Amino acid sequence: MNTAIRDRIAELTAAAEALCDTSTVLALAVEVVAAACPHGTAFGFTRRGDDAHGPAAAWADGSALTLRARRADRPVPWIVNIDRVPLWQRDRWVEPMHAGVHGLDYFSASHPIRRLLGARMQPDYGRIMVCRGGRMVAWLGVYVDARRGFHPTEQAALAEVSAQLARPLRMAAVLGDDTPSIELAPRQRDIVSRVALGWTNKRIARDLEISPATVKTILERLFRTSGAGNRTALVEWWRRGG
C-alpha cells in the first residue's frame, strides 16, 4: 500500500471518528450558531432512541460547554410532535413564536429555560429540529431577549448555517446513539410511543383516527411479543430495544 493511499485512509478514519463523537460535533454546532448571533444564548442536545437526552452543549462565557446527558423522569411535553415533525419545520431555522407554533405566553415564569438563562427578561428564540425520517434526533437553538429579538442579518446567517449543520448533526446523533432498535411496524410504533406518554386507548385511537378496537388488538399482539404484563413493562421493553 503506497503512502498516498495510507494518508487517505488515515484522513477517512479521522473524519469518521470525529463524526461519531457526537459531543464534539454538537459543541462545534453550538459554537457556530453562537457566532451567528453573539448576543444570544445557544443551546443544543441530541435525542436517543429511548427518548433520553444524549449529549448536550451550551455556549457560555465565550466557550462551548459540553453538558452531561440526562434522562427525564417523565416525558417532556412538546408543542410539536417530535416523532412526526411537520415537514416545514424539519432541518431548517424556525422562530416558533413568530411562526405561530405557540404563543407569546410560552415562556411562563416557571419555564425551565427561564431558570437556565438566569434572567428575568422575557425570552424569544429560534431553533432547528434535526430530523431523520420525520423523527427529531437533535435540537439546536438560540435564546435572545424578546425586547431586542433577532436582527435581519442574524436571521439570514442562522438560516444559512442551520441548513449546513443539519447533515452533520443528523449523522452524528444517529451514529452516537447506541440504543438497541426494535423493528416495529409504523402503526405499532405510533401506538406504543403514545402509550409511553400515558395516553388511553381512546385517546390514541382519536389521535390516529382509528378505532379503539384496533388499538386494543395491536397492543395485545405487542404484549404477546414482548411478554410484558402491563403497559409500563411494555414501554420499558420498547425503550430497551426488546
CORBEL-V760989 format. One record per run of one state. SS is the DSSP state (@ for helix, = for strand, . for the rest). FROM is the first residue (numbers start at 1). TO is the last residue. If there is no record, write none. Layout:
BEGIN
ss->SS from->FROM to->TO
ss->SS from->FROM to->TO
END
This chain:
BEGIN
ss->. from->1 to->2
ss->@ from->3 to->20
ss->. from->21 to->21
ss->@ from->22 to->36
ss->. from->37 to->40
ss->= from->41 to->47
ss->. from->48 to->52
ss->= from->53 to->60
ss->. from->61 to->62
ss->= from->63 to->67
ss->. from->68 to->86
ss->@ from->87 to->89
ss->= from->90 to->90
ss->. from->91 to->93
ss->= from->94 to->94
ss->. from->95 to->95
ss->@ from->96 to->99
ss->. from->100 to->111
ss->@ from->112 to->117
ss->. from->118 to->122
ss->= from->123 to->132
ss->. from->133 to->134
ss->= from->135 to->145
ss->. from->146 to->151
ss->@ from->152 to->176
ss->. from->177 to->185
ss->@ from->186 to->195
ss->. from->196 to->200
ss->@ from->201 to->208
ss->. from->209 to->211
ss->@ from->212 to->226
ss->. from->227 to->230
ss->@ from->231 to->240
ss->. from->241 to->242
END
